[in-house]
Amino acid sequence: MGTLVTVVIIAMALLGAPLFAVFAAAALALFYFDGTAITAVIIEMYRISTIPLLITIPLFTFAGYLLAESKAPHRIVRFSQALVGWMPGGLAIVALVVCAFFTAFTGASGVTIIAIGGLMMPVLIADGYKEKFAIGLLTTSGSLGLLFPPSLPIIIYGLVSGASIDQLFIAGLLPGLFIVFLLSLYAVFTAKRAHLPTREFSMKELLDATREFAWELPLPILVVGGIYSGIFTATEAAAITAFYAFVVEVFIYRDLHLIRDVPRVMRESMILVGAILIILGAVLGFTNYVVDAQIPIKALEWIRQYMSSKIVFLMLLNVVLLIGGALLDMLSALMLVPLVLPIAKEFGVDPIHLGIIYLANLEIGYSTPPAGLNLFIGSFRFKRPIVNLYGASLPFLSFYVVALGVITYWPDLSLVLLRYFGGK
């Protein structure tokens, strides 16, 4: 009977059943054959609703959708272009910064590629960048902001692992900036090699763009500065951000109509949140069995027979996570955390550092051939065959991999700010 159930669950996955349904079915079957009441899965689903930090997910998601549905993308592009557009590769750097900003706030690479990709693609082409470069940049940058607060994957990793979300927000800043820096260097090199013309810096344009963007400019400062300084927690930052974005987009800029647009934005953002909570509850039920059955301990004992080096463990971890990130959706990949966490601790990997490694892998996995989510979204948005996006993305992915190596084997890049601010 157990074999039959296993075959059915595997068949569900292969036939395209939603992964949360696969995990839930697996959890129910495992508890049943173990002689434990299957209500344990339902109890786990209920338990997540009692976690205080859970409220950050709908609040930050709502704020991100407000920004994406307003004219904020146009304002931030104009501001960034006035600020750094005069540099060699300045327009490409603008695209990187804008993508990072929107992915951090929306928590979804698809929203960024659809919104920013359509806005920046013709501008990059008109500025002289080759189409292959522009498509590769915008596709791989769809997940660029996952390490910046208030990134949704950071919050979910914190909920699953038990790590401090406030500390994760702080730890992700320098690694995220490092990735942006490497990609910016590549953009500058590409622009110089192609002899692309630079724009003349205009103080008037910068002042005008700053004035236009003035109300949205404080948003990252509110989130990052407030948490770093200890003025408020991640939960309080979520509430402040959602309220601030609502007031700015509806009553100050008036991009969104209170009656016509806001209910629609709320509905769309909460559909995403509902999907996240269903998946989170189902998979945590599965995780509950894994922990009760001491599978991580058994896995650790098996690994010890073949591996004793932290360096080799981290290398293997990155390989597994890159494959997982390319084949699984974000939430499903994050559900492997309870399996990995005790093994990583045994090798002396800090849970906060592990979170940054995990999310850096997800950034790459989203654009990794053959099945990275960004590749499918980019193919749809730019109306190009997905195989064309494989070649366009590879140069950018090579810089991501270099950054991943530095993040993995230089823990201080992730932890130094925590020590400075008293978190470690």
N, C-alpha and C positions, 0 to 999 in steps of 0.2 A: 504493500500500500504506500509506504514511504517513497519507494522508488517511482511509483506512478505519479505521486504528487510532485516530486522533483522534476520529472519529465514534463509535466503539465506547466510548471512555473517557467522552466527554461523555454518551452514552446511559446508561452505568452510573451517572453522577452524578445524572442526571435521574430515573432509575428507582429511586433510593433506595439504591444500593449503599453500604456503609460507606465513609466518606471515606478511611480509611487504605488500603482496597483500590484506590480511585481513584488516590490519590497513588502507591501502589506500582506499579500498572499503567502510569501515566504515566512513572514513573522508568525502569522496565524498557524501555518502548518507546523513550524518548528516547535512552537509552544504546545500545540495539540499532541504531537508525538512524544514530547518530553513529559507529558502528564501535567502540565501547568495550565491553569485556566486561561483561555484565549482573551479574557477581559484585560489581561496585562497590556495588550496592544492598545485597547481603548483608553485605559488608564494613562498610558504614556502620551496619547494624543491630548487627553485632558490636561496632563501635567504641564505641557508647554504653554497652555493658555494662562497659567498662573505665574509665569516668569515675568517679572517686572520689565525687563529689558525688551520684551517682545513688542511693546508699543512703538519702539523706534522704527520697526519695519514699515508699518503703514504710514507713519508720519513722514519719514524721509522719502518714501516712494511717492506720496502725494506731492511733496515739495518738488521732487524731480520732474514729475509729469506736468506740474504747473509751468515750470521753466521751459520744458520741451514744447509745450503747446502754445506758448506765448511767442513774442518776437525776441526773446532773450538771445537765441542763437545769432541773430543778425547783429544785435548790439555788442555781444562779446567778440564776434569776428571783427567788427569795425574797430573796437577798442584794442584788440590784440594786434591788428594790422597796423594801427597807428603807433603802437608801442614798439614793436619789433620788426615791422614790415620793411624797414629800411636796411636791415641786415642781409647779407648773402644767405639765401635759403629762408628768409624771413617769413614768407607766406606759408611754407611747409611747417615751420615752427608754430605759426599761428594755428594751423590745422591740428597739430599735436596738442597744443595747450587747450584748445577749445574741446577737442575730443575727450581729453583727460577730465576736464571740468564737468562735462555733461555725463560721462559714464560714472563719475564719482557720485553725482547727485541722483541720477536715474537708476543706477545699479543694473542697467541693462545695455549690453553692447549693441543690441538690435536697434534700440531707440536712437543711439548715437549715430550709427551708420546711416540709418534712414534719414534722420534730421540733418546732421552735419555733413554727411556724404553728399547729399543732394545740393547743399548750399556751397560747399567748398570745391567740389569736383570741377565745375566749369571755370571757377576762378583760378584754380591751379593750372588748368590747361591753357587758359588765356594768358597766364603769366609766363608760359614757356616750358612748363614741366611736361615730361612725356606722360602719356596716358597710363602706361604700365606703372610708373613711379607713383602717380597720383592714386590709382586704384589700390596699389599695395599699401601705401601710407594710410589711406582712409579705412581700408578693411582691417588691417592689424591694429590700428589705433582705436577701434571700436571698444576694445577691452582695456585700454591704456590706464583708465582711472581706477581700476579695482583696488589699488593699494592706498588710494587717498580717501580720507574721511569725507563724507559719511557713507562710504561704499557698503552696499547691501551684503556682498559676500563676506566682508569683515565681520559684520554683525552676526551673520549666520554661523561663521566659524567660531565666534565667541560663544554663541548659544550652545553649539554642539560640543565644543571642547571644554567649556567652563572657564576659559581664559577671559581676562578683563577686556571688555570692548574698548574702554577708554585707553588702556595700554596698547591695544592693537592699532587704534587710530594713530597714536603717537609713533609707534614702531614702523608703520607703513610709509611715513612721509619721506624719509631720506631714500629708501630703496625706490620709491615711486619717482622721485625727482632724478635719481641716478638713471633710470630707464629713459625718462624724457630727455635727459642730457645726452645720452648715447645716440638716441634717434635724431636729436637736433644736430649733433656733429655730422651724422650721415647726410642730413638734409643740406647742411652748409657745403659739405664736400660735393654733393651732387650738383648743387646750384653753381658752384665755382667751376666744376669740370664742364658743365654745359654752357658756361659764360652767360648765365641768365642776368638780365639787367636788374639793378636794385632801384628801389623807390627812394625819392628824396624825403628826408625826415621833415615833418611839418608840425611845429608846436601847436599851431592853430587847430589842425586836425586832431591832434592828441587831446587837446583841451575840450574840443567839441565832443569827441567820442567818449571821453571820461565823464563829461557832463551828462551825456545820454545814458551811460551805463552806471551812473553814480549810485542808483538805488540797489542794483544787483551786486555791485562790487564788494559790499561788506559781507556777503553770504559766506564765502570760504573763511573769512576772518572770524565771523561769528562761531562757526563750527570748530575750526582748528584752534583759534586763539582762546576761545572759551574753555575747551577741554584741556589744552596745554597749560593754561594758567590756573586751572582748578576752580574757575568761577562756577562752572556747571558741569554736570555729568552728560554722558551720551544721550540719556533719555530726555533730559532738559534741553539739550542742544537740538534734538529732533523736534520737540514741541515748538521751540523758538523759531527754528528754520521753517517749519510748515506754516506757522502763523505769519512770519515775515514775508515769505514768498507769496502767500495768499493776498496779503494787503498790498504788496508792491505790484503784482501782476493784474489784480482786479481793480483796485481803487486808485493807484498812482499812475501806472502806465495805461491802464484800461485796455490791455490786450485781450483779456478774457471777460466775458459778460457774466455777471453774477448769476443770472437765472438760466441763460442759454448754455453757457460753456462750463461753468464750475461743476454742476451735477454730472455732466458727461465725463469730465476729467476725473472726478471722484470715482465714478463707476468703473472707468477703464483701469485706474490705478489700483482699486480694491479687488478687481478681478485677478490682477497679478498677485496681490498680497494673499488672496484666498488660495490661489494655486500653490503659493509658497508654503502656506500653513498646512495645507492638506499633505503635500509631499513631506514636509518636515515631520509632521506627526506620524505618518506611515513609516518613514524610514527610522525614526527614533524608536518606534516599536520593534523594528528589526534589530536595531542596535542594542536595545535592552536585552534581547535574547543572547546576542553575541557576548555581551559583558557577563551575563549570568552564567553562560556556559564556559566562561574563562577562555574563550578562543584567542584573545590577544596574548594571554600568558602561554598558551600552547604554541602559538605562532612564534613567540619570542624564544621559547626553548628550542624550537626547530631551527630558527635562524642562527642561534648561537653555535650550532654544530658546524655551520658553513661560513660564518662571518663574525669577525671580531673587531673589524676596523670601522670607526665612525665615518671616515672618508668614503669607504666603499658603500656603507649603508646609505649615506646621503646621495651618492651617485645613483644607486639602485632606486632610491626613493624618487628622485627626479625623473628617471626613465619611466617608472610606473605611473607617476602623476601626469607626465606629458601624454602618455597613451590614454590615461583615463580622462584627462581634460579634452582630448580630441574626440573621444567616443561618447562621453557622457555629458549630460547637461550640468550646469554649475552645482545645483543642489545635490544631485546624485553623487558627483565627485566629492563634495564636502561631507557626505555621509560616511565616507571611508575614514574620516578623522578618528573616531573612537578605536578603530583597529590599529591605526598608525601611531597614535599618541603614546601609549605605554611602551611601545618598542623604541620610539624616538627618545623618550625619557631615559630608558635603559642605556642608550648610547650617549647620553649627556646633552641632548638637543633641547634647548629651552622651548617651552610650549609657545611663547610669543614668537620666537624666531621661526619655529616650525610653521606657524600661521602665515608668516610673510613668505616663506618658501612655497607653501601650499598655494597661496594666491598668485604668486609670480608664475607658477606653473600653469595655473588656470588662464592667466593672461595669454600665455603662449599657446596653450591647448585650443583656445577659441579659434585660432587662425591656422592650426596645424593640419595639413593635408592628411588623409583625404576627407575627413568628416567634421572638421572644425566648424562650429556654428557660424562664425563670422564670414566664412567663405560662402556659405549658402545665402546668407543675408546680403552680402556684397554682390554676389552673382545676380540676385533679384533686383537690387537697387540700381546697379550700374548696367544691367542688361547685357552681361557678358557671360560666356560659358565658364563654368566653375573651374575647368582646367586652366583657363587663362589666369585666374586668380591664384592658382598654386604658384606659378612662376613669379607673379607680381609680389607675392607675400614673402617669398623665401629670403630676399636680402634683408628685410626688416626683421624676420624671425631670427636671423643669425645674430643680430644685435641684442635681441631679447635673450637668446641663449647665453651670450657673453655676460649680460647683466645677471641672469639667473645663477651663473657660476660664482660671480662675485657675492651675490646675496647669500648663497648657500654656504660658502666657505669663509666668509668674513662676517661673523655674527654681529660685530660691533656696528656695522652699518644699520642694522635694525634696532639694536639695543642701546646705543650710546645716548640717544635723546631720553630714553627711559631713566637711565642713570642720572642724567643731568636734571631731570624734572622730579627725581625722587621716586620713580616708579619701580626701580630695580636696585 
